[in-house]
Amino acid sequence: MPTVTPASRADIDDLARLLAQSFQFDPPSRAVLQPSDDQDMLRRAFYLFRAMLASGPIEAGLVDTIREDGRILGVATWEAPGDTMSSSVSSYVKHVPDYVRAIGWAGLPRAIKIRMQIGRHKPGVPAWYLHAIGVHPQFRGRGVGSQLLKHRLDLVDADNQPAYLESSTSLTGRLYRRHGFQTLRPISITEQAVPYAMWRPPTDQR
């Protein structure tokens, strides 16, 4: 039976590849990376997620994976309340080459602007933040995403804490609502990329 386990640094490339596949057609991600075609999107997203994973969350125990017979079926990356990917500035600087491979020097101002747009909609109180979740294409529709969410949200509920995320498709929105998230407001990035801010209150407010 698939089990949820924490990721390790040895998993980084596999996880980045899985997340790149999951976000290949994600409108906000494409707005940030602006690929020339679908293969270019996979390449750019791989470097983006590799840099993100390597810059702190794995060491902090904030990357959950589901495995079966040693194979990774899905991954979820979180930020803890008051954290920022558990990364220092020096850690981000160390991974600048991968960020540049993903976005390009010319694309950095665009990426920063979009990140600021998204950041303005984050709650003004400490909350768990789902940064990214992805399931291997061969295992979609089998409850992998739900199992990943439940694992972390059970821990969140045990501490009576809230959670927050952005949903970029109606499919993911339905998944998150099943797990207690409420739609707050749209976040306008481009005409094609309009994710929705979603909030899950702490247990004592439900």
N, C-alpha and C positions, 0 to 999 in steps of 0.2 A: 504494500500500500504506500502511495506517495506520502512523504513526511516533510514538514517544514524544518529547515535547518539554517543557521547563519552562513552567509557566504564567507569565503576566504580570499586572500589576494591571488591565490592560484586560479580562482574562478574568473578573474576580471575580464579577460578577452572573450570567454564564452558568454558571460553575462552581457557584455557590451554588444556582442553580435546578436544575441536574442532580443535585447531592447531595440536595436536598430531595425530588426525585422518587424517588431511590434509597432514601431513609430514610423515606418516607411511612408505611410499615407496619412499621417497625422497632420492636420492643417496648421496648427501653431508651430510644430517642429519644422515643417517645410517653409513657413514664413521666416523662421530664424535662419535656417541653413540655405535656403534658396538654391536647391540642386538643379543641375542642368537636365537630369533625367532620373529615372527610378534607381538605377545602379549607383549613380552619383549620390543619391540620397542615402542609400545603404552605407556607402563609404564614409560620408560625412557624419552620419549619425553614429557609426561605430566609434569614430575618434571622439565625438562629443561625449558619449556615454562612458568610454574608457577613461577619459580625463575626470569625469564626474565621480565615477566609482573609485578611482585611485586616489582622489584627493581628500579622503577622510571617512566616509560613511561605513566602509567595511570594518575598519579598525574599531569604530564606535559600536558595532553590532547592530547597525540600522539597515542592513541589507538582508532580507529574508529570501530564501530559495525553497522551491519544492523539488524534491528529487525522487526518482524511482530507478532502482538498480544502478545508481551512480549517475544517471542522466538528469540534467537540469531541465525541468518542465516549465518553470516560471520563476519570476523574480519580482520583488517589490522593494523599493528604496524609500526610506523615510528620513525626515528631519525631526529631531526631538524638540519639545517646546523650548523656545529661547535659543535654539541652536541655528547654525547656518551650514548645513552639510558637515558639521563637526570638523571644519577645515580651517587651518590658519592661512594667512595671506601667503606665507612661504610655500605652503603645500600647493596652492593654486598656481603660483609662479612656476613651480617645478613642472607643472603639466601644461604650461602655455603652448609648447609645440603641438600637442594634440588638439587643443582648442583652436589653434590657427589652422591646422589641417581640416578641422570641421567647418569653421566659419570663414577663415581668411582674414587677413589684416583689414581689408576694406569692409568686411562684414561686421567687425566688432562694434562700431557705433550702432548699427541696426540691432544687433543682438542685445546690447546694453539697453537700448530704448525699449525693446519689447519686454525685457526682463523687468524694467522699471514699471511698465504698464501693468504687468501681471502682479508685481509686488505691491502696487498701490491698493489692490483689492484684498490683500491678506488681512485677516482679523487683527484687531489691535490688542488682543490678549494672547498669551502663550498658548500654543496648540500644536498637536502632532500634525505634520504635513506630509502627505503622500506625494513624493516627488515624481515617481514613475513606477508603473507596474506593467509587466509584459509576460505573455505566455507564448511558448513555442508554437509555431503554426500547426504542427501535427497534433497538438493537445488542446486546442481551443474548443470551447463548448463542453468541456468535461469537468467543470467546477474548479479548475486550478486557481483562477483568479479569486473566486469566492473563498477558497481555503486559505490563500495568502492573506486576504483582507481580514478574515475572521481571526487568524492567528494573532496579528498585531493589534486588532481592535479589542480583543479580549484582554490584552495587557493594558491597553488604554483605559478600558472601562474599569479594570481593577484599581486603577489609580484615580478614577473619577475625573478624567481629563477630556477635553474636546479634541476634535480632529478637523482638518481642512484639506481641500484638494481643488483642482480644476479639472472639469470633465470636458473633453473636446468633441465627443460624439454622443448621439442619442443612445447607442448601445452601452457605452461605459456609464452614461448617466443612469440607466436603468439598474445596472449592477450596483452602483454606489447607493442608490435610493433603497435597494433591498437591504443594504447594510446600515441603514439609519441616517444617511446623509440627506440634507435638505438643500434644494437649489436656492441660491441667494440672488445672483445677478449675472448678466452676460459681461464678458470682458472683450471689448472690441480691439482686435489686433490688426486684422485686415478684413476686407469684405468676405473673404473665404474662411478666415480663421477667427471664430468667435466662441472661445470656450466659456464654460459657466463655472462661477465660483460656487462651491458646495461646502456646507458646514454640518458637522455632527456634534451636537451639544453633549456635555458630560452627563453621566447617568442621572445625577440628581436634578437635572433640568428637563428630563423627558416626562 
